[in-house]
Amino acid sequence: MPDGAPDAAPEPVPGVTPESAAWAEALDRMEHELHGALAQVDPVPWRPPIALGPIPVELQERATRLLEAQLHTIRYLEDVRQTTARHLAAVRAVPRSEVGAHPVYFDLIG
């Protein structure tokens, strides 16, 4: 589409209800935000879908997979946060009173 041209309204897809299309768009947005969380993109505040009604049967499996992926991502990010906190605690435990260059070793396993 040329620059400055107005966006055309999406054409209806035969056999797809407006409710399904709205839900599909909401799931697309949530999947995009999930991928952004893993790609370390600045988070976007979550806005729940509004006035969509019950999720259509044909999208329930997709929504279930998305929920499972979100829960997995939450667990992963929490693990990363805890590991980072442990590493920061180890770095902060090193005394800073010594002057001059000298080797410092961290035991991150024990």
All heavy atoms as an XYZ file, in Angstrom:
846
protein
N       0.853     -1.179      0.000
C       0.000      0.000      0.000
C       0.895      1.237      0.000
O       1.814      1.329      0.809
C      -0.887     -0.038      1.248
C      -1.880      1.064      1.297
S      -3.037      0.895      2.687
C      -3.805     -0.643      2.315
N       0.676      2.206     -0.870
C       1.518      3.399     -0.923
C       1.403      4.200      0.367
O       0.389      4.189      1.040
C       0.971      4.187     -2.103
C      -0.030      3.329     -2.802
C      -0.353      2.197     -1.913
N       2.504      4.923      0.658
C       2.501      5.769      1.853
C       1.396      6.808      1.741
O       1.161      7.371      0.680
C       3.844      6.481      2.011
C       4.932      5.519      2.441
O       4.577      4.488      3.026
O       6.112      5.809      2.184
N       0.729      7.047      2.864
C      -0.318      8.041      2.904
C      -1.673      7.526      2.473
O      -2.671      8.203      2.632
N      -1.720      6.311      1.904
C      -3.010      5.758      1.491
C      -3.732      5.254      2.725
O      -3.129      4.664      3.610
C      -2.805      4.621      0.495
N      -5.027      5.480      2.820
C      -5.764      5.005      4.001
C      -5.804      3.485      4.010
O      -5.819      2.847      2.966
C      -7.162      5.609      3.827
C      -7.275      5.917      2.367
C      -5.879      6.175      1.860
N      -5.786      2.930      5.223
C      -5.893      1.480      5.376
C      -7.293      1.054      4.967
O      -8.286      1.635      5.407
C      -5.641      1.058      6.827
C      -4.194      1.278      7.235
O      -3.341      1.287      6.331
O      -3.938      1.443      8.437
N      -7.362      0.044      4.152
C      -8.663     -0.482      3.743
C      -9.188     -1.390      4.838
O      -8.426     -2.081      5.495
C      -8.524     -1.245      2.433
N     -10.483     -1.387      5.031
C     -11.093     -2.291      6.009
C     -10.912     -3.719      5.520
O     -10.998     -3.982      4.322
C     -12.565     -1.964      6.177
N     -10.601     -4.656      6.430
C     -10.434     -6.028      5.992
C     -11.729     -6.569      5.401
O     -12.817     -6.280      5.891
C     -10.048     -6.778      7.269
C     -10.382     -5.876      8.389
C     -10.466     -4.485      7.856
N     -11.589     -7.322      4.342
C     -12.769     -7.898      3.705
C     -13.214     -9.115      4.508
O     -12.396     -9.871      5.013
C     -12.430     -8.295      2.276
C     -12.128     -7.090      1.405
C     -12.058     -7.458     -0.060
O     -12.664     -8.476     -0.447
O     -11.409     -6.722     -0.802
N     -14.521     -9.309      4.643
C     -15.000    -10.465      5.392
C     -14.570    -11.758      4.703
O     -14.545    -11.853      3.484
C     -16.524    -10.314      5.374
C     -16.834     -9.087      4.601
C     -15.577     -8.481      4.110
N     -14.206    -12.722      5.529
C     -13.815    -14.029      5.016
C     -15.046    -14.918      5.058
O     -15.718    -15.003      6.092
C     -12.681    -14.632      5.879
C     -12.313    -16.012      5.387
C     -11.476    -13.710      5.889
N     -15.367    -15.567      3.930
C     -16.556    -16.423      3.919
C     -16.466    -17.505      5.004
O     -15.422    -18.120      5.187
C     -16.528    -17.057      2.528
C     -15.643    -16.184      1.703
C     -14.676    -15.555      2.653
N     -17.540    -17.695      5.742
C     -17.602    -18.736      6.767
C     -17.022    -18.336      8.107
O     -17.049    -19.110      9.051
N     -16.465    -17.130      8.219
C     -15.898    -16.660      9.485
C     -16.834    -15.601     10.049
O     -17.101    -14.586      9.407
C     -14.478    -16.085      9.283
C     -13.952    -15.514     10.581
C     -13.539    -17.149      8.746
N     -17.295    -15.852     11.253
C     -18.216    -14.910     11.894
C     -17.442    -13.698     12.405
O     -16.228    -13.789     12.656
C     -18.940    -15.571     13.075
O     -17.967    -15.884     14.075
C     -19.683    -16.823     12.641
N     -18.114    -12.580     12.577
C     -17.435    -11.411     13.150
C     -16.861    -11.714     14.535
O     -15.801    -11.221     14.887
C     -18.537    -10.350     13.226
C     -19.548    -10.757     12.193
C     -19.483    -12.258     12.156
N     -17.551    -12.561     15.316
C     -17.058    -12.934     16.642
C     -15.745    -13.699     16.532
O     -14.792    -13.456     17.266
C     -18.091    -13.775     17.408
C     -19.369    -13.037     17.755
C     -20.355    -12.975     16.586
O     -20.196    -13.707     15.585
O     -21.287    -12.156     16.662
N     -15.692    -14.659     15.590
C     -14.457    -15.426     15.393
C     -13.328    -14.515     14.937
O     -12.192    -14.656     15.386
C     -14.663    -16.537     14.360
O     -15.477    -17.555     14.877
N     -13.631    -13.595     14.049
C     -12.605    -12.676     13.553
C     -12.073    -11.808     14.687
O     -10.862    -11.588     14.797
C     -13.162    -11.818     12.431
N     -12.973    -11.318     15.559
C     -12.548    -10.485     16.685
C     -11.693    -11.290     17.651
O     -10.666    -10.817     18.143
C     -13.767     -9.897     17.397
N     -12.093    -12.525     17.937
C     -11.310    -13.383     18.823
C      -9.962    -13.725     18.194
O      -8.937    -13.731     18.873
C     -12.076    -14.651     19.169
C     -12.840    -14.512     20.446
C     -14.186    -14.339     20.593
C     -12.292    -14.509     21.767
N     -14.504    -14.237     21.914
C     -13.371    -14.339     22.665
C     -11.011    -14.635     22.274
C     -13.195    -14.289     24.042
C     -10.827    -14.587     23.650
C     -11.917    -14.412     24.517
N      -9.961    -14.020     16.902
C      -8.702    -14.339     16.220
C      -7.744    -13.156     16.302
O      -6.546    -13.333     16.544
C      -8.967    -14.736     14.770
N      -8.253    -11.952     16.139
C      -7.423    -10.749     16.251
C      -6.879    -10.593     17.676
O      -5.706    -10.269     17.872
C      -8.236     -9.517     15.850
C      -7.426     -8.238     15.871
C      -8.266     -7.040     15.469
O      -9.153     -7.181     14.612
O      -8.015     -5.958     16.020
N      -7.719    -10.848     18.673
C      -7.270    -10.752     20.068
C      -6.191    -11.791     20.351
O      -5.181    -11.493     21.006
C      -8.449    -10.944     21.020
N      -6.359    -13.016     19.864
C      -5.345    -14.056     20.067
C      -4.060    -13.707     19.322
O      -2.956    -13.942     19.840
C      -5.884    -15.417     19.620
C      -7.027    -15.987     20.473
C      -7.581    -17.256     19.840
C      -6.574    -16.240     21.899
N      -4.175    -13.144     18.126
C      -2.983    -12.691     17.388
C      -2.193    -11.682     18.218
O      -0.961    -11.765     18.323
C      -3.370    -12.027     16.061
C      -3.843    -13.014     15.008
O      -3.571    -14.234     15.153
O      -4.484    -12.566     14.033
N      -2.898    -10.708     18.809
C      -2.236     -9.689     19.617
C      -1.546    -10.315     20.833
O      -0.404     -9.989     21.149
C      -3.244     -8.619     20.058
C      -2.575     -7.424     20.741
C      -3.557     -6.350     21.174
N      -4.354     -6.827     22.305
C      -5.665     -7.039     22.280
N      -6.350     -6.818     21.193
N      -6.302     -7.463     23.342
N      -2.226    -11.253     21.500
C      -1.630    -11.896     22.674
C      -0.400    -12.718     22.289
O       0.596    -12.721     23.009
C      -2.671    -12.752     23.391
C      -3.691    -11.931     24.156
S      -4.789    -12.955     25.156
C      -6.195    -13.079     24.070
N      -0.465    -13.414     21.156
C       0.695    -14.187     20.702
C       1.857    -13.258     20.376
O       3.006    -13.552     20.713
C       0.324    -15.035     19.483
C      -0.547    -16.216     19.841
C      -1.087    -16.967     18.626
O      -1.094    -16.384     17.510
O      -1.496    -18.115     18.797
N       1.565    -12.132     19.747
C       2.609    -11.158     19.425
C       3.271    -10.647     20.713
O       4.497    -10.529     20.791
C       2.005    -10.007     18.614
C       2.970     -8.923     18.301
N       3.953     -9.057     17.342
C       3.133     -7.682     18.829
C       4.673     -7.948     17.303
N       4.180     -7.100     18.192
N       2.466    -10.337     21.721
C       3.004     -9.858     22.994
C       3.825    -10.930     23.686
O       4.852    -10.636     24.306
C       1.864     -9.371     23.889
C       1.216     -8.101     23.368
C      -0.085     -7.746     24.066
O      -0.555     -8.512     24.930
O      -0.658     -6.691     23.716
N       3.407    -12.194     23.571
C       4.167    -13.294     24.163
C       5.539    -13.403     23.509
O       6.555    -13.521     24.182
C       3.398    -14.606     24.021
C       4.092    -15.860     24.536
C       4.304    -15.771     26.047
C       3.285    -17.087     24.179
N       5.577    -13.337     22.176
C       6.860    -13.396     21.470
C       7.735    -12.200     21.839
O       8.950    -12.329     21.959
C       6.642    -13.464     19.961
C       6.005    -14.741     19.516
N       6.577    -15.979     19.688
C       4.807    -14.975     18.925
C       5.788    -16.917     19.219
N       4.698    -16.336     18.757
N       7.124    -11.055     22.044
C       7.866     -9.869     22.470
C       8.499    -10.055     23.834
O       9.620     -9.611     24.075
N       7.812    -10.730     24.740
C       8.361    -10.989     26.074
C       9.614    -11.847     25.973
O      10.596    -11.617     26.670
C       7.323    -11.669     26.963
N       9.603    -12.823     25.094
C      10.761    -13.691     24.928
C      11.883    -13.005     24.156
O      13.042    -13.361     24.297
C      10.360    -14.992     24.223
C       9.483    -15.912     25.057
C       8.970    -17.067     24.215
C      10.257    -16.428     26.263
N      11.549    -12.028     23.330
C      12.542    -11.318     22.535
C      13.093    -10.105     23.282
O      13.830     -9.313     22.719
C      11.933    -10.883     21.204
N      12.717     -9.939     24.535
C      13.164     -8.846     25.385
C      12.777     -7.482     24.826
O      13.498     -6.510     24.954
C      14.666     -8.934     25.632
C      15.065    -10.204     26.320
C      16.555    -10.323     26.505
O      17.314     -9.487     26.075
N      16.982    -11.375     27.177
N      11.622     -7.423     24.209
C      11.069     -6.164     23.728
C      10.422     -5.474     24.928
O       9.933     -6.125     25.840
C      10.019     -6.442     22.621
C       9.316     -5.173     22.188
C      10.681     -7.127     21.437
N      10.423     -4.152     24.922
C       9.769     -3.443     26.019
C       8.334     -3.932     26.145
O       7.602     -3.994     25.157
C       9.778     -1.930     25.769
C      11.153     -1.329     25.933
O      11.985     -1.941     26.642
O      11.408     -0.271     25.352
N       7.936     -4.303     27.365
C       6.586     -4.849     27.535
C       5.504     -3.817     27.242
O       5.680     -2.631     27.462
C       6.555     -5.267     29.009
C       7.622     -4.472     29.661
C       8.661     -4.180     28.610
N       4.417     -4.323     26.735
C       3.240     -3.503     26.470
C       2.222     -3.853     27.546
O       1.991     -5.027     27.810
C       2.658     -3.827     25.073
C       1.380     -3.062     24.822
C       3.692     -3.555     23.999
N       1.643     -2.858     28.207
C       0.636     -3.187     29.221
C      -0.480     -4.041     28.617
O      -0.956     -3.763     27.519
C       0.096     -1.825     29.662
C       1.122     -0.838     29.224
C       1.812     -1.422     28.033
N      -0.853     -5.074     29.339
C      -1.870     -5.994     28.834
C      -3.244     -5.366     28.955
O      -3.614     -4.801     29.990
C      -1.832     -7.312     29.604
C      -2.757     -8.319     29.016
C      -2.613     -8.960     27.823
C      -3.979     -8.799     29.580
N      -3.670     -9.821     27.612
C      -4.522     -9.740     28.679
C      -4.671     -8.524     30.754
C      -5.706    -10.405     28.918
C      -5.847     -9.195     30.993
C      -6.362    -10.128     30.080
N      -3.984     -5.445     27.881
C      -5.371     -4.969     27.868
C      -6.239     -6.159     27.495
O      -6.122     -6.687     26.384
C      -5.539     -3.848     26.849
C      -4.806     -2.574     27.203
C      -5.000     -1.495     26.146
N      -4.861     -1.983     24.772
C      -3.743     -1.976     24.066
N      -2.638     -1.519     24.603
N      -3.719     -2.418     22.826
N      -7.084     -6.599     28.401
C      -7.924     -7.752     28.072
C      -8.893     -7.421     26.952
O      -9.313     -6.274     26.804
C      -8.676     -8.038     29.374
C      -8.605     -6.765     30.149
C      -7.358     -6.061     29.725
N      -9.206     -8.413     26.153
C     -10.205     -8.186     25.103
C     -11.526     -7.757     25.744
O     -11.898     -8.234     26.805
C     -10.351     -9.545     24.424
C      -9.208    -10.365     24.896
C      -8.714     -9.774     26.168
N     -12.208     -6.847     25.083
C     -13.458     -6.314     25.636
C     -14.615     -6.678     24.716
O     -14.510     -6.568     23.497
C     -13.372     -4.786     25.792
C     -12.254     -4.439     26.778
C     -14.697     -4.193     26.246
C     -11.957     -2.964     26.864
N     -15.703     -7.103     25.317
C     -16.971     -7.335     24.627
C     -16.847     -8.313     23.464
O     -17.451     -8.125     22.426
C     -17.579     -6.017     24.165
N     -16.070     -9.365     23.660
C     -15.951    -10.375     22.605
C     -16.965    -11.494     22.769
O     -17.190    -12.249     21.843
C     -14.538    -10.971     22.581
C     -13.410    -10.028     22.200
C     -12.079    -10.770     22.225
C     -13.642     -9.421     20.837
N     -17.516    -11.629     23.954
C     -18.437    -12.735     24.204
C     -17.647    -14.032     24.376
O     -16.426    -14.030     24.465
N     -18.346    -15.149     24.422
C     -17.667    -16.434     24.594
C     -16.756    -16.725     23.402
O     -17.051    -16.348     22.271
C     -18.806    -17.455     24.653
C     -20.061    -16.682     24.765
C     -19.785    -15.274     24.342
N     -15.669    -17.406     23.681
C     -14.730    -17.727     22.602
C     -15.365    -18.786     21.695
O     -15.959    -19.751     22.182
C     -13.377    -18.188     23.155
C     -12.350    -18.308     22.028
C     -13.483    -19.473     23.919
C     -10.921    -18.390     22.508
N     -15.265    -18.611     20.393
C     -15.840    -19.596     19.466
C     -15.150    -20.956     19.614
O     -13.956    -21.042     19.903
C     -15.567    -19.002     18.083
C     -15.373    -17.537     18.325
C     -14.757    -17.436     19.685
N     -15.901    -22.006     19.412
C     -15.403    -23.369     19.572
C     -14.158    -23.603     18.719
O     -13.189    -24.220     19.173
C     -16.508    -24.393     19.209
C     -15.973    -25.805     19.197
C     -17.670    -24.261     20.172
N     -14.144    -23.074     17.493
C     -13.019    -23.337     16.594
C     -11.724    -22.654     17.038
O     -10.649    -22.973     16.536
C     -13.362    -22.935     15.145
C     -13.574    -21.449     14.931
C     -15.013    -20.989     15.104
O     -15.829    -21.724     15.677
O     -15.313    -19.874     14.657
N     -11.796    -21.736     18.010
C     -10.593    -21.056     18.506
C     -10.184    -21.516     19.905
O      -9.166    -21.073     20.423
C     -10.808    -19.539     18.493
C     -10.970    -18.915     17.115
C     -11.299    -17.436     17.242
C      -9.727    -19.125     16.273
N     -10.958    -22.406     20.518
C     -10.659    -22.828     21.883
C      -9.322    -23.559     21.979
O      -8.550    -23.332     22.909
C     -11.784    -23.691     22.440
C     -13.019    -22.880     22.757
C     -14.163    -23.720     23.285
O     -14.090    -24.936     23.328
N     -15.247    -23.062     23.662
N      -9.008    -24.405     21.028
C      -7.730    -25.139     21.066
C      -6.554    -24.162     20.946
O      -5.561    -24.281     21.657
C      -7.682    -26.173     19.950
C      -6.451    -27.059     20.012
C      -6.454    -28.127     18.933
O      -7.533    -28.676     18.620
O      -5.370    -28.412     18.406
N      -6.680    -23.201     20.051
C      -5.624    -22.190     19.893
C      -5.446    -21.393     21.182
O      -4.317    -21.136     21.619
C      -5.968    -21.261     18.736
C      -4.951    -20.164     18.531
C      -5.323    -19.264     17.383
N      -4.412    -18.139     17.314
C      -4.624    -17.059     16.592
N      -5.706    -16.965     15.843
N      -3.767    -16.063     16.594
N      -6.545    -20.994     21.797
C      -6.477    -20.232     23.045
C      -5.836    -21.066     24.153
O      -5.047    -20.547     24.950
C      -7.870    -19.768     23.455
N      -6.125    -22.356     24.191
C      -5.523    -23.245     25.191
C      -4.018    -23.331     24.986
O      -3.234    -23.266     25.943
C      -6.165    -24.642     25.123
O      -7.567    -24.513     25.409
C      -5.537    -25.597     26.113
N      -3.587    -23.471     23.715
C      -2.146    -23.521     23.426
C      -1.466    -22.211     23.814
O      -0.363    -22.206     24.365
C      -1.906    -23.818     21.946
C      -2.136    -25.248     21.555
C      -1.607    -25.570     20.157
N      -1.941    -24.569     19.150
C      -3.020    -24.600     18.375
N      -3.882    -25.597     18.474
N      -3.232    -23.651     17.480
N      -2.133    -21.094     23.552
C      -1.580    -19.792     23.916
C      -1.451    -19.668     25.427
O      -0.420    -19.206     25.931
C      -2.453    -18.670     23.357
C      -2.059    -17.244     23.750
C      -0.636    -16.918     23.316
C      -3.041    -16.252     23.159
N      -2.461    -20.090     26.160
C      -2.395    -20.050     27.622
C      -1.229    -20.893     28.131
O      -0.470    -20.458     29.005
C      -3.712    -20.536     28.231
C      -3.734    -20.627     29.760
C      -3.471    -19.269     30.400
C      -5.045    -21.219     30.235
N      -1.056    -22.098     27.592
C       0.058    -22.956     28.000
C       1.401    -22.292     27.696
O       2.323    -22.327     28.510
C      -0.040    -24.313     27.312
C      -1.185    -25.160     27.827
C      -1.454    -26.393     26.971
O      -0.752    -26.601     25.952
O      -2.373    -27.148     27.321
N       1.513    -21.640     26.537
C       2.750    -20.947     26.181
C       3.007    -19.767     27.122
O       4.151    -19.524     27.535
C       2.692    -20.469     24.729
N       1.940    -19.050     27.487
C       2.097    -17.932     28.421
C       2.569    -18.431     29.788
O       3.464    -17.840     30.395
C       0.779    -17.170     28.563
C       0.424    -16.349     27.346
C      -0.962    -15.744     27.451
O      -1.870    -16.331     28.027
N      -1.138    -14.567     26.859
N       1.975    -19.513     30.278
C       2.372    -20.056     31.574
C       3.816    -20.547     31.542
O       4.581    -20.331     32.492
C       1.420    -21.182     31.992
C      -0.019    -20.739     32.282
C      -0.917    -21.959     32.510
C      -0.075    -19.787     33.464
N       4.221    -21.178     30.446
C       5.604    -21.624     30.290
C       6.553    -20.423     30.295
O       7.599    -20.442     30.947
C       5.753    -22.425     28.990
C       7.161    -22.811     28.702
N       7.790    -23.854     29.352
C       8.070    -22.289     27.843
C       9.036    -23.951     28.905
N       9.218    -23.016     27.987
N       6.169    -19.362     29.595
C       7.001    -18.158     29.531
C       7.111    -17.503     30.901
O       8.191    -17.044     31.290
C       6.430    -17.167     28.502
O       6.399    -17.824     27.229
C       7.276    -15.910     28.396
N       6.025    -17.472     31.640
C       6.056    -16.903     32.995
C       7.041    -17.681     33.864
O       7.856    -17.093     34.578
C       4.642    -16.895     33.616
C       3.771    -15.845     32.926
C       4.695    -16.658     35.131
C       2.287    -15.963     33.253
N       6.962    -19.026     33.806
C       7.896    -19.845     34.601
C       9.342    -19.595     34.172
O      10.228    -19.447     35.011
C       7.544    -21.327     34.480
C       6.289    -21.721     35.249
C       6.091    -23.234     35.282
N       5.916    -23.812     33.961
C       4.748    -23.953     33.341
N       3.637    -23.555     33.939
N       4.682    -24.499     32.148
N       9.571    -19.533     32.861
C      10.921    -19.297     32.344
C      11.461    -17.942     32.810
O      12.593    -17.840     33.304
C      10.912    -19.366     30.811
C      12.183    -18.863     30.184
C      13.336    -19.640     30.213
C      12.238    -17.611     29.585
C      14.513    -19.170     29.652
C      13.408    -17.146     29.024
C      14.549    -17.921     29.059
O      15.709    -17.458     28.515
N      10.661    -16.890     32.665
C      11.111    -15.563     33.063
C      11.332    -15.477     34.572
O      12.252    -14.789     35.029
C      10.118    -14.501     32.591
C      10.041    -14.309     31.072
C       8.922    -13.330     30.714
C      11.364    -13.849     30.499
N      10.530    -16.179     35.349
C      10.745    -16.204     36.803
C      12.053    -16.914     37.136
O      12.805    -16.466     38.007
C       9.569    -16.877     37.506
C       9.707    -16.938     39.018
C       9.865    -15.581     39.714
O       9.446    -14.548     39.155
O      10.433    -15.554     40.814
N      12.371    -18.007     36.449
C      13.652    -18.692     36.651
C      14.819    -17.760     36.314
O      15.815    -17.701     37.042
C      13.744    -19.964     35.794
C      12.855    -21.083     36.298
O      12.358    -21.002     37.445
O      12.649    -22.049     35.527
N      14.704    -17.046     35.207
C      15.754    -16.106     34.804
C      15.903    -15.010     35.855
O      17.018    -14.637     36.231
C      15.447    -15.500     33.413
C      16.369    -14.330     33.091
C      15.551    -16.575     32.339
N      14.776    -14.500     36.350
C      14.822    -13.453     37.373
C      15.519    -13.947     38.637
O      16.373    -13.267     39.212
C      13.408    -12.972     37.712
C      13.390    -11.747     38.652
C      12.024    -11.517     39.262
N      11.621    -12.557     40.174
C      12.085    -12.708     41.424
N      12.982    -11.883     41.898
N      11.651    -13.681     42.193
N      15.186    -15.170     39.082
C      15.803    -15.719     40.285
C      17.293    -15.958     40.094
O      18.101    -15.687     40.994
C      15.089    -17.001     40.700
C      13.709    -16.761     41.257
C      12.983    -18.049     41.627
O      13.555    -19.125     41.601
N      11.714    -17.921     41.964
N      17.679    -16.468     38.932
C      19.099    -16.692     38.648
C      19.852    -15.370     38.645
O      20.945    -15.259     39.218
C      19.276    -17.407     37.288
O      18.622    -18.670     37.360
C      20.731    -17.603     36.943
N      19.273    -14.360     38.022
C      19.897    -13.039     37.996
C      20.033    -12.477     39.406
O      21.077    -11.905     39.756
C      19.077    -12.084     37.110
O      19.002    -12.639     35.795
C      19.697    -10.700     37.049
N      19.021    -12.659     40.228
C      19.072    -12.174     41.614
C      20.190    -12.873     42.387
O      20.910    -12.229     43.157
C      17.725    -12.391     42.297
N      20.363    -14.187     42.171
C      21.455    -14.912     42.847
C      22.813    -14.402     42.385
O      23.726    -14.221     43.193
C      21.333    -16.416     42.604
C      20.235    -17.079     43.415
C      20.346    -18.599     43.399
N      20.294    -19.161     42.054
C      19.176    -19.475     41.404
N      18.006    -19.261     41.981
N      19.219    -19.992     40.199
N      22.956    -14.151     41.089
C      24.225    -13.643     40.574
C      24.528    -12.253     41.131
O      25.671    -11.966     41.507
C      24.213    -13.614     39.051
C      24.232    -14.979     38.439
N      24.179    -15.170     37.081
C      24.297    -16.213     38.968
C      24.220    -16.460     36.815
N      24.274    -17.112     37.947
N      23.517    -11.403     41.192
C      23.716    -10.068     41.764
C      24.104    -10.153     43.236
O      24.965     -9.396     43.706
C      22.453     -9.223     41.597
C      22.197     -8.687     40.198
C      20.811     -8.046     40.124
C      23.275     -7.710     39.775
N      23.482    -11.062     43.960
C      23.829    -11.230     45.380
C      25.280    -11.677     45.523
O      25.994    -11.202     46.420
C      22.889    -12.243     46.033
N      25.739    -12.565     44.632
C      27.133    -13.018     44.687
C      28.087    -11.866     44.387
O      29.112    -11.698     45.065
C      27.353    -14.157     43.699
N      27.767    -11.054     43.410
C      28.617     -9.916     43.065
C      28.650     -8.918     44.218
O      29.707     -8.395     44.578
C      28.124     -9.248     41.767
C      28.806     -7.905     41.533
C      28.355    -10.167     40.584
N      27.506     -8.671     44.821
C      27.450     -7.711     45.935
C      28.176     -8.222     47.178
O      28.559     -7.427     48.041
C      25.996     -7.405     46.271
C      25.319     -6.563     45.207
C      23.889     -6.231     45.572
N      23.270     -5.465     44.509
C      22.121     -5.776     43.933
N      21.430     -6.832     44.344
N      21.638     -5.036     42.956
N      28.362     -9.535     47.290
C      29.031    -10.111     48.459
C      30.540     -9.924     48.410
O      31.224    -10.126     49.419
C      28.702    -11.602     48.561
N      31.086     -9.541     47.274
C      32.535     -9.345     47.154
C      32.911     -8.052     47.860
O      32.350     -6.992     47.563
C      32.950     -9.282     45.664
C      34.427     -8.957     45.532
C      32.604    -10.576     44.968
N      33.866     -8.135     48.809
C      34.282     -6.910     49.512
C      34.874     -5.889     48.528
O      35.591     -6.247     47.613
C      35.355     -7.394     50.495
C      35.247     -8.874     50.521
C      34.577     -9.305     49.267
N      34.592     -4.634     48.755
C      35.071     -3.571     47.874
C      36.199     -2.771     48.501
O      36.661     -1.803     47.921
C      33.922     -2.630     47.527
C      32.836     -3.317     46.763
C      31.710     -2.365     46.502
N      30.628     -3.086     45.838
C      30.035     -2.674     44.747
N      30.386     -1.549     44.201
N      29.080     -3.377     44.212
N      36.665     -3.164     49.665
C      37.647     -2.361     50.379
C      39.060     -2.513     49.824
O      39.907     -1.673     50.065
C      37.630     -2.706     51.867
O      37.964     -4.074     52.033
N      39.340     -3.568     49.097
C      40.683     -3.775     48.578
C      40.937     -2.856     47.385
O      40.059     -2.619     46.572
C      40.857     -5.231     48.168
C      40.731     -6.176     49.347
C      40.936     -7.621     48.940
O      41.606     -7.863     47.929
O      40.420     -8.485     49.639
N      42.166     -2.352     47.310
C      42.556     -1.463     46.229
C      43.512     -2.206     45.309
O      44.353     -2.959     45.757
C      43.230     -0.188     46.784
C      43.669      0.721     45.662
C      42.298      0.530     47.738
N      43.371     -1.975     44.024
C      44.289     -2.589     43.069
C      43.630     -3.761     42.365
O      42.635     -4.325     42.817
N      44.237     -4.120     41.241
C      43.702     -5.227     40.446
C      44.135     -6.549     41.048
O      45.297     -6.749     41.386
C      44.212     -5.100     39.008
N      43.173     -7.434     41.190
C      43.456     -8.787     41.667
C      42.326     -9.697     41.197
O      41.216     -9.238     40.994
C      43.606     -8.821     43.190
C      42.389     -8.350     43.923
N      42.077     -7.022     44.046
C      41.381     -9.036     44.520
C      40.942     -6.919     44.710
N      40.485     -8.114     45.005
N      42.650    -10.969     41.007
C      41.598    -11.877     40.519
C      40.542    -12.136     41.592
O      40.819    -12.174     42.775
C      42.349    -13.152     40.158
C      43.610    -13.089     40.952
C      43.920    -11.642     41.162
N      39.322    -12.285     41.134
C      38.207    -12.623     42.015
C      37.473    -13.798     41.368
O      37.216    -13.796     40.178
C      37.239    -11.431     42.176
C      36.038    -11.829     43.009
C      37.956    -10.240     42.772
N      37.176    -14.814     42.150
C      36.487    -15.985     41.652
C      35.145    -16.134     42.349
O      35.043    -15.927     43.556
C      37.338    -17.247     41.880
C      38.660    -17.174     41.171
C      39.792    -16.693     41.831
C      38.767    -17.534     39.836
C      41.005    -16.590     41.168
C      39.976    -17.431     39.182
C      41.095    -16.975     39.850
O      42.276    -16.876     39.185
N      34.136    -16.513     41.586
C      32.786    -16.725     42.125
C      32.456    -18.187     42.035
O      32.689    -18.828     41.014
C      31.735    -15.950     41.316
C      31.895    -14.473     41.395
C      32.487    -13.785     40.346
C      31.455    -13.774     42.495
C      32.632    -12.428     40.401
C      31.591    -12.409     42.545
C      32.182    -11.728     41.514
N      31.881    -18.728     43.104
C      31.369    -20.088     43.069
C      29.862    -19.975     42.853
O      29.102    -19.780     43.777
C      31.666    -20.803     44.381
C      31.144    -22.229     44.398
O      30.645    -22.701     43.344
O      31.219    -22.879     45.450
N      29.453    -20.073     41.578
C      28.026    -19.935     41.257
C      27.274    -21.242     41.421
O      26.052    -21.240     41.404
C      27.859    -19.421     39.826
C      28.410    -18.023     39.579
C      28.253    -17.655     38.110
C      27.711    -16.998     40.447
N      27.977    -22.336     41.554
C      27.326    -23.640     41.668
C      27.064    -23.988     43.125
O      26.003    -24.459     43.474
C      28.176    -24.725     40.987
C      28.294    -24.408     39.500
C      27.555    -26.106     41.200
C      29.251    -25.296     38.750
N      28.033    -23.737     43.971
C      27.908    -24.122     45.389
C      27.308    -23.052     46.150
O      26.534    -22.886     46.923
